[in-house]
Amino acid sequence: DRLHNMRTLGHLPSEKRRRIAHETLEIYSPIAQRLGMNLMRCELEDLGFHVLYPIRYRVLAGVVRKARGNRKEIVSQITSSVLNRMEQEGLTADIQGREKNLYSLYQKMVHKRLPFSEVMDVYAFRIVVADIDACYRMLGVVHNLYKPVEGKFKDYIAIPKANGYQSLHTVLFGPYGVPIEVQIRSQDMDQMAEAGVAAHWLYKTGEDKGNSQSHRLARQWLQGLLEMQKESRDSVEFLENLRIDLFPEEIYVFTPDGKIMSLPRGATTVDFAYAVHSDIGNTCVAARVGRHLVPLSTQLESGQSVEIITAQKGHPNPAWLNYVITAKARSGIRQYLKQLRNEDAMVLGKRLLLKNLTAFSVQLDDIPEQKIASVVAEFDLESFDLLLEEIGLGNQQVLLVTQKLMRDISSLANERQQPLVIAGTEGMVVSFGRCCSPIPGDPIHGFISAGRGIVVHQLNCKTTLSLREQNDKWLDVMWAEDINRQFPVDIMIHVKNQRGVLATIAVAASKSDSNIDNVVIDERDSGYSDVRLTLEVDDRQHLARVIRRLRRIELIEKITRVKQ
C-alpha cells in the first residue's frame, strides 16, 4: 500500500509529498529492510529520495549513468576470470554485477563523507549458486583468484541476520588493485534477500520453504512487533521502540549451551536476558560474561559467552531503562513497572477508601455488592479493583467515591477523618517531594496528584504554597511509628579547600551509619567550597547525629539543611 502511495504522489501538494516521503524513509523503508524485502526497500528509498531532494537525485542519477559506461571493461574482465575458474572447478552459477541504488550511494557519501569517485570505485558482484555447499566452494574459487581483504569476510549463512538474510560477504583486491565486493548465496537465499518474507508466497513450489531458518527469523521479528505494540503505553512509545529496533548494528553472543544470540551493538546483559525470555529478564539479578561476574549494565561484544543469574524474588529495576537499548527489554521493563505501580495503587486506594469509610463507622463489607457495582459503572470502569487503582493514582477523589458508596451522605460533612499513616513502603504511588525532602520527624501533609498518587511534603514547604487553595487535593498524613527504610535529605557544607577533605567527610558520614548518594561541589575564589551532599538517613534524630559528627571536622565552617 505504501509503495503504491509513493508511486502516485504526483497529484498531492508539495508539503504533503515531502511529509509522506520523509515518513517512508524513516519508517517504511527500514521495515522493508528488516523483513528482507530488498527490492521494495530500494524502490521506496529512491522514490523518497526523488521527492525530498529532487536536484541531488537528478545530479547523482546523471553521473551514475556516465560512470556505468566507463566500468564495463573491468566488470567484463572480472566476470570472465571468475567464470573460467568456476568451470575448472566444475561449478555453475549466475554472476551478476550489482549496483547500489541511488539513495544508498547518497547515504554512503553523506555519512562517510566520501566523494562520488570513491564510492563508485567499488565493484560489486552477486554470485548465485545451487546450494549451501556450492556457496562455500565458490568462496574458495574467488579467494584463490583474488586476494581477500583482511577482516572483511562475513558469514551470514552460519549466523543469519535478524531478518533472516543469509549470504557470504567478502571483499577482494581485484585487477589494478580495485576493491571487489562479492556476495555468494544459494537460489533460495537470493529469493529471500530480494523479496523477504514474501518469498514464501512468490516463489513457493511443491515444497514448503516457509519453514526455513530465514523465514522463521523474519516471522519471529514480526511476532515481536505485535508483542511490542501490545505492551507499549501508546503510539508514541511504540514508534520510539520501533525506531530503536529498526536500525541495529548487530553483535553475536553465546548462551551457556552454545546457542548464538543476535543483539544490536551496545546491548547489555539485561538486553540479552530479555532476548532469551521475558521471564529471564524480569527475574535477572546478576550476569556472568566469560565466567566472570559483571554489572548488569555491561555492554556485550561479539563472541562473548553470557550467563544470566536469576532469583525468584528478582524484579526489574527502573534504573535499567537508563542503559537497555532493545525494544523488547524496554517494553518488558515498562510493562512490569506499570503492573507493579497499578498493584501499589490498588493497595493505597483501598487504604484511603477504608480510612474514609471507617471515619463514618462503616465497613466496606457493609456496602451491598450491587451498590459497589453501580458506583463502578458510574465511573465507567470495568471492576472495583480498577476504581481502587484510580483512587490510589489520584485520578479519582476518595471523598467523592465514599459519598457515592454511602447511603446517608448528609452525615459526611461534620466527620473528622484520621490522618493516613505513611511508612515509606507504599511503593510507587507514594512519593516524597524533592523540593523539601521530608524525613520522619518532619511535620508533613499529602497532596493527591493525578497519575502519581500521593506526594508527601513538609508542612512549611514553599513549593506547595500555590497549591494550598485546592483543599480537596490535600490529605492529612502522619509518619508510622516503625519505619524500616532510609530517606534522602540534602545538606550544604561550607568547607575550606584542602586535599582529602571530601574523604574525611565521607568517613564521618559512614561512621554515622549514613550513605552519601550524591555530591555537588561549588568552588569559591576565597579558598572555600560549598559542598551539597545527599545523605540517606532514618529520621531527624539520625540527621542531627550525622551533622554533629561532621561539625567536629575543623575544616568545616557551616552546615545547613537544604529544604528548597
Backbone hydrogen bonds, N-H to C=O, Kabsch-Sander energy under -0.5 kcal/mol:
donor,donor_aa,acceptor,acceptor_aa,energy
5,N,1,D,-2.2
6,M,2,R,-2.4
7,R,3,L,-1.8
8,T,4,H,-1.0
8,T,5,N,-0.6
9,L,6,M,-0.9
12,L,9,L,-2.1
17,R,13,P,-2.3
18,R,14,S,-2.4
19,R,15,E,-2.0
20,I,16,K,-2.4
21,A,17,R,-2.4
22,H,18,R,-2.6
23,E,19,R,-2.3
24,T,20,I,-2.1
25,L,21,A,-2.2
26,E,22,H,-2.0
27,I,23,E,-2.6
28,Y,23,E,-0.9
29,S,24,T,-3.2
31,I,27,I,-1.8
32,A,28,Y,-2.3
33,Q,29,S,-2.2
34,R,30,P,-2.7
35,L,31,I,-1.8
36,G,33,Q,-1.6
37,M,32,A,-2.8
38,N,36,G,-1.6
38,N,193,A,-1.3
39,L,194,E,-2.1
40,M,194,E,-0.5
41,R,37,M,-2.3
42,C,38,N,-2.6
43,E,39,L,-2.0
44,L,40,M,-2.7
45,E,41,R,-2.6
46,D,42,C,-2.5
47,L,43,E,-2.4
48,G,44,L,-2.3
49,F,45,E,-2.8
50,H,46,D,-2.2
51,V,47,L,-1.5
52,L,48,G,-2.6
53,Y,49,F,-2.6
57,Y,53,Y,-2.5
58,R,54,P,-2.2
59,V,55,I,-2.5
60,L,56,R,-2.7
61,A,57,Y,-2.6
62,G,58,R,-2.0
63,V,59,V,-2.1
64,V,60,L,-2.0
65,R,61,A,-1.8
66,K,62,G,-1.8
67,A,63,V,-2.5
68,R,64,V,-2.0
69,G,65,R,-1.0
70,N,66,K,-1.0
71,R,67,A,-0.9
71,R,68,R,-0.5
72,K,69,G,-0.8
75,V,71,R,-2.4
76,S,72,K,-2.5
77,Q,73,E,-2.1
78,I,74,I,-2.5
79,T,75,V,-2.6
80,S,76,S,-2.4
81,S,77,Q,-2.1
82,V,78,I,-2.4
83,L,79,T,-2.4
84,N,80,S,-2.3
85,R,81,S,-2.1
86,M,82,V,-2.3
87,E,83,L,-2.2
88,Q,84,N,-1.6
89,E,85,R,-1.3
90,G,87,E,-1.0
91,L,86,M,-2.5
94,D,128,V,-2.4
95,I,93,A,-0.6
96,Q,94,D,-0.5
96,Q,126,R,-2.9
98,R,124,A,-3.2
105,L,101,N,-2.1
106,Y,102,L,-2.5
107,Q,103,Y,-2.7
108,K,104,S,-2.3
109,M,105,L,-2.3
110,V,106,Y,-2.3
111,H,107,Q,-2.9
112,K,108,K,-2.0
113,R,109,M,-0.5
114,L,109,M,-1.0
118,E,115,P,-0.6
119,V,115,P,-1.6
120,M,116,F,-2.4
121,D,117,S,-0.6
122,V,119,V,-0.9
123,Y,179,P,-2.4
124,A,98,R,-0.5
124,A,122,V,-0.5
125,F,181,E,-3.0
126,R,96,Q,-2.9
127,I,183,Q,-3.4
128,V,94,D,-2.6
128,V,126,R,-0.5
129,V,127,I,-0.6
129,V,185,R,-2.4
135,C,131,D,-1.3
136,Y,132,I,-1.6
137,R,133,D,-1.8
138,M,134,A,-2.6
139,L,135,C,-1.8
140,G,136,Y,-1.7
141,V,137,R,-1.6
142,V,138,M,-2.3
143,H,139,L,-2.1
144,N,140,G,-1.7
145,L,141,V,-1.6
146,Y,142,V,-2.7
147,K,173,F,-0.5
149,V,171,V,-3.4
152,K,149,V,-1.7
154,K,169,H,-2.6
156,Y,154,K,-0.9
156,Y,167,S,-2.2
159,I,155,D,-1.3
161,K,165,Y,-2.0
164,G,161,K,-2.2
168,L,184,I,-2.7
169,H,154,K,-2.8
170,T,182,V,-2.1
172,L,180,I,-2.8
173,F,147,K,-2.9
174,G,172,L,-0.8
174,G,178,V,-3.3
177,G,174,G,-1.8
178,V,175,P,-1.8
180,I,172,L,-2.5
181,E,123,Y,-2.9
182,V,170,T,-2.9
182,V,180,I,-0.5
183,Q,125,F,-2.3
184,I,168,L,-2.4
185,R,127,I,-2.3
187,Q,129,V,-1.0
190,D,186,S,-2.3
191,Q,187,Q,-2.3
192,M,188,D,-2.2
193,A,189,M,-2.6
194,E,190,D,-2.0
195,A,191,Q,-2.6
196,G,36,G,-0.9
196,G,192,M,-2.0
197,V,35,L,-1.2
198,A,195,A,-1.4
199,A,196,G,-2.2
200,H,197,V,-1.1
201,W,198,A,-1.0
202,L,198,A,-2.7
203,Y,199,A,-2.3
205,T,207,E,-0.6
209,K,207,E,-0.9
211,N,208,D,-0.6
212,S,209,K,-1.6
216,R,212,S,-2.5
217,L,213,Q,-2.4
218,A,214,S,-2.0
219,R,215,H,-2.7
220,Q,216,R,-2.2
221,W,217,L,-2.0
222,L,218,A,-2.0
223,Q,219,R,-2.5
224,G,220,Q,-2.0
225,L,221,W,-1.8
226,L,222,L,-1.8
227,E,223,Q,-2.1
228,M,224,G,-2.5
229,Q,225,L,-2.3
230,K,226,L,-1.9
231,E,227,E,-2.1
232,S,228,M,-1.2
238,F,234,D,-2.1
239,L,235,S,-2.4
240,E,236,V,-2.2
241,N,237,E,-2.6
242,L,238,F,-2.6
243,R,239,L,-2.4
244,I,240,E,-1.8
245,D,241,N,-1.9
246,L,242,L,-1.3
247,F,243,R,-0.8
247,F,244,I,-0.5
250,E,248,P,-0.7
251,I,263,L,-3.3
253,V,261,M,-2.4
254,F,304,Q,-2.9
255,T,259,K,-2.5
258,G,255,T,-2.2
261,M,253,V,-3.3
263,L,251,I,-2.4
265,R,249,E,-3.7
266,G,300,L,-0.5
267,A,264,P,-1.8
269,T,296,L,-0.5
269,T,298,T,-1.1
270,V,296,L,-1.1
272,F,268,T,-2.1
273,A,269,T,-2.3
274,Y,270,V,-2.2
275,A,271,D,-1.9
276,V,272,F,-1.9
277,H,273,A,-2.1
281,G,273,A,-0.5
281,G,277,H,-2.1
282,N,278,S,-2.5
283,T,279,D,-1.1
284,C,280,I,-0.6
284,C,281,G,-0.8
285,V,309,I,-3.1
286,A,309,I,-1.6
287,A,294,V,-0.8
288,R,307,E,-3.0
289,V,292,H,-2.7
290,G,288,R,-0.5
290,G,305,S,-2.6
292,H,289,V,-1.2
294,V,287,A,-2.4
298,T,295,P,-1.9
300,L,267,A,-3.1
303,G,252,Y,-3.5
304,Q,301,E,-1.7
306,V,254,F,-3.1
306,V,304,Q,-0.5
307,E,288,R,-2.9
309,I,286,A,-2.7
310,T,308,I,-0.5
311,A,283,T,-2.1
314,G,311,A,-1.7
320,W,317,N,-2.2
321,L,318,P,-1.4
322,N,319,A,-1.9
323,Y,320,W,-1.9
324,V,320,W,-2.2
330,R,326,T,-2.3
331,S,327,A,-2.7
332,G,328,K,-2.3
333,I,329,A,-2.6
334,R,330,R,-2.3
335,Q,331,S,-2.4
336,Y,332,G,-2.1
337,L,333,I,-2.7
338,K,334,R,-2.5
339,Q,335,Q,-2.2
340,L,336,Y,-2.9
341,R,337,L,-2.8
342,N,338,K,-2.3
343,E,339,Q,-2.2
344,D,340,L,-2.6
345,A,341,R,-2.7
346,M,342,N,-2.2
347,V,343,E,-2.0
348,L,344,D,-2.5
349,G,345,A,-3.0
350,K,346,M,-2.2
351,R,347,V,-2.0
352,L,348,L,-2.6
353,L,349,G,-2.3
354,L,350,K,-2.8
355,K,351,R,-2.3
356,N,352,L,-1.9
357,L,353,L,-2.7
358,T,354,L,-2.9
359,A,355,K,-1.5
360,F,356,N,-0.5
360,F,357,L,-1.4
361,S,358,T,-2.3
362,V,357,L,-2.2
366,D,363,Q,-1.5
367,I,364,L,-1.4
372,I,368,P,-2.0
373,A,369,E,-2.7
374,S,370,Q,-2.1
375,V,371,K,-2.0
376,V,372,I,-2.5
377,A,373,A,-2.1
378,E,374,S,-1.8
379,F,375,V,-1.5
380,D,377,A,-1.6
381,L,376,V,-1.9
387,L,383,S,-1.3
388,L,384,F,-2.2
389,E,385,D,-2.2
390,E,386,L,-2.3
391,I,387,L,-1.9
392,G,388,L,-2.6
393,L,389,E,-2.4
394,G,391,I,-1.1
395,N,390,E,-2.0
396,Q,390,E,-1.4
401,V,397,Q,-2.0
402,T,398,V,-2.7
403,Q,399,L,-2.5
404,K,400,L,-1.9
405,L,401,V,-1.8
406,M,402,T,-2.2
409,I,407,R,-1.3
411,S,408,D,-1.1
412,L,409,I,-1.9
413,A,410,S,-0.5
415,E,412,L,-1.5
417,Q,415,E,-0.6
420,L,476,D,-2.9
422,I,478,M,-3.4
423,A,421,V,-0.5
430,V,427,G,-1.1
431,S,454,I,-2.5
433,G,456,V,-2.7
436,C,433,G,-0.8
437,S,433,G,-2.3
442,D,439,I,-2.6
445,H,457,H,-2.0
446,G,475,L,-2.7
447,F,455,V,-2.5
448,I,473,K,-3.1
449,S,447,F,-0.8
449,S,453,G,-3.0
451,G,393,L,-1.1
452,R,393,L,-0.5
452,R,449,S,-1.9
453,G,393,L,-2.1
453,G,449,S,-1.7
454,I,429,V,-2.4
455,V,447,F,-2.7
456,V,431,S,-2.9
456,V,454,I,-0.6
457,H,445,H,-2.5
459,L,443,P,-2.3
461,C,458,Q,-1.7
464,T,461,C,-0.7
465,L,462,K,-1.4
467,L,464,T,-1.5
468,R,464,T,-0.5
468,R,465,L,-1.2
470,Q,467,L,-1.7
471,N,469,E,-2.1
473,K,470,Q,-1.9
474,W,470,Q,-0.6
474,W,471,N,-0.9
475,L,446,G,-2.8
478,M,420,L,-2.4
480,A,422,I,-2.5
483,I,481,E,-0.7
487,F,537,V,-3.1
489,V,535,L,-2.1
490,D,562,V,-0.5
491,I,533,L,-2.3
492,M,560,T,-3.3
493,I,531,V,-2.8
494,H,558,K,-2.8
495,V,493,I,-0.8
495,V,529,S,-2.7
496,K,555,L,-2.3
497,N,527,G,-3.1
501,V,498,Q,-1.9
504,T,500,G,-1.9
505,I,501,V,-2.1
506,A,502,L,-2.5
507,V,503,A,-2.3
508,A,504,T,-2.1
509,A,505,I,-2.3
510,S,506,A,-2.3
511,K,507,V,-2.5
512,S,508,A,-0.8
512,S,509,A,-0.6
513,D,510,S,-1.9
514,S,509,A,-2.0
515,N,536,E,-0.6
517,D,515,N,-0.6
517,D,534,T,-3.4
518,N,534,T,-1.0
520,V,532,R,-2.1
522,D,530,D,-2.6
523,E,521,I,-0.6
524,R,528,Y,-2.7
527,G,524,R,-1.0
529,S,495,V,-3.0
530,D,522,D,-2.7
531,V,493,I,-3.2
531,V,529,S,-0.6
532,R,520,V,-3.2
532,R,530,D,-0.6
533,L,491,I,-2.4
533,L,531,V,-0.7
534,T,518,N,-2.3
535,L,489,V,-3.0
535,L,533,L,-0.7
536,E,515,N,-1.9
537,V,487,F,-2.5
537,V,535,L,-0.6
540,R,440,P,-2.1
543,L,539,D,-2.3
544,A,540,R,-2.4
545,R,541,Q,-1.9
546,V,542,H,-2.1
547,I,543,L,-2.5
548,R,544,A,-2.2
549,R,545,R,-1.9
550,L,546,V,-2.3
551,R,547,I,-2.1
552,R,549,R,-1.1
553,I,550,L,-1.8
554,E,552,R,-0.5
556,I,553,I,-1.6
557,E,494,H,-3.1
558,K,494,H,-1.3
560,T,492,M,-2.2
562,V,490,D,-2.5
563,K,561,R,-0.6
